[in-house]
């Protein structure tokens, strides 16, 4: 077998490997094309066009934990992405948004029970596709 045929065979194998994209369960991947269009890949095996499409975001739909703190209270906030299409624009700053929102709510509603605090935080985050599933606070 000549060196050119071997190089062509190797290039074909590499190109074929690059066109297959596996998205694990509990994850959504957003691909961006060169022309600016984007598409979301749900869990499973997909074919992409290497060089024309690249991964823009990997969004885990599983639970996340965030340490929060406010005057008089600190604890953990458990959250998840509920709507990947809405969360896509803010996913890089989701933890900062959650932390800031929780801080504002904790300060504004000092003394409220945790269920009410969680409901208020979720109301503010509704448009971002995020959901607080649990709020564990302890007095600071």
C-alpha positions in Angstrom: 0.0 0.0 0.0 1.4 3.3 -1.0 1.9 6.2 1.5 -0.6 8.4 -0.4 -3.3 5.7 -0.1 -2.5 5.2 3.6 -2.7 9.0 4.3 -6.0 9.2 2.4 -7.4 6.3 4.5 -6.3 7.9 7.7 -7.8 11.2 6.7 -11.1 9.5 5.9 -11.1 7.8 9.3 -10.4 11.0 11.2 -13.1 12.9 9.2 -15.6 10.2 9.9 -14.8 10.3 13.6 -15.2 14.1 13.7 -18.7 14.0 12.1 -20.2 11.8 14.8 -21.1 13.6 18.0 -22.3 11.8 21.1 -24.4 13.8 23.6 -24.8 12.1 26.9 -28.1 11.8 28.8 -28.9 14.8 30.9 -27.0 17.2 28.5 -28.0 19.5 25.7 -25.4 20.7 23.2 -25.8 23.9 21.1 -23.9 23.9 17.8 -23.1 27.2 16.0 -22.6 27.3 12.3 -20.2 29.6 10.5 -23.2 31.5 9.1 -24.5 32.2 12.6 -27.3 29.7 12.7 -27.5 27.5 15.8 -29.1 24.2 16.6 -29.5 22.1 19.7 -28.6 18.5 20.0 -30.6 16.4 22.5 -29.0 13.3 24.1 -28.0 10.6 21.6 -25.7 10.2 18.6 -25.7 12.9 15.9 -23.9 13.8 12.7 -22.3 17.2 12.4 -20.4 19.0 9.7 -16.8 19.4 11.0 -15.3 22.8 10.2 -18.7 24.4 9.6 -20.3 23.7 13.0 -18.7 24.0 16.5 -19.9 23.4 20.0 -21.1 26.7 21.5 -22.6 25.5 24.8 -22.9 22.3 26.8 -25.8 22.6 29.2 -26.1 20.0 31.9 -29.8 19.4 32.8 -28.8 17.7 36.1 -28.8 19.4 39.5 -26.2 22.0 40.5 -25.4 23.3 44.0 -24.4 26.9 44.7 -23.2 28.3 48.1 -25.1 31.5 48.9 -24.6 34.1 51.6 -26.5 37.2 52.7 -26.5 39.3 55.9 -27.9 37.0 58.5 -28.1 33.8 56.4 -26.0 31.4 54.4 -26.6 28.1 52.9 -27.0 26.1 49.7 -29.2 26.7 46.7 -29.9 23.6 44.5 -30.8 24.5 40.9 -31.2 23.0 37.4 -31.7 24.1 33.9 -35.4 23.6 33.1 -35.6 25.1 29.6 -32.3 24.9 27.6 -33.5 27.2 24.9 -34.1 30.0 27.4 -31.0 29.3 29.5 -28.6 29.3 26.5 -28.1 33.0 26.5 -27.1 33.2 30.2 -25.6 29.8 30.9 -22.1 31.2 31.3 -23.3 33.6 34.0 -26.0 31.4 35.5 -24.3 31.0 38.9 -23.7 34.8 39.2 -27.3 35.5 38.2 -28.6 32.9 40.8 -26.3 34.3 43.5 -27.3 37.9 42.9 -31.0 37.0 42.8 -30.8 35.0 45.9 -28.9 37.7 47.7 -31.5 40.4 46.7 -34.4 38.1 47.8 -32.8 37.2 51.1 -32.2 40.8 51.9 -35.6 42.0 50.8 -37.6 39.2 52.5 -35.6 38.8 55.7 -37.5 36.5 58.1 -39.6 34.8 55.4 -39.7 31.0 55.4 -37.6 29.1 52.9 -40.5 28.0 50.8 -41.5 31.6 50.2 -37.9 32.6 49.4 -37.6 29.7 46.9 -40.9 30.7 45.3 -39.8 34.3 44.9 -36.4 33.4 43.5 -38.1 31.0 41.0 -40.5 33.7 39.9 -37.6 36.0 39.1 -35.7 33.3 37.2 -38.7 32.0 35.2 -37.7 33.9 32.0 -34.2 32.4 32.1 -35.2 28.8 32.1 -33.7 28.1 35.5 -35.4 26.4 38.5 -34.4 26.4 42.1 -35.3 22.9 43.4 -34.2 23.4 47.0 -33.0 26.1 49.4 -31.2 25.1 52.6 -30.5 28.1 54.8 -28.9 28.4 58.2 -28.6 31.6 60.3 -25.2 33.2 60.0 
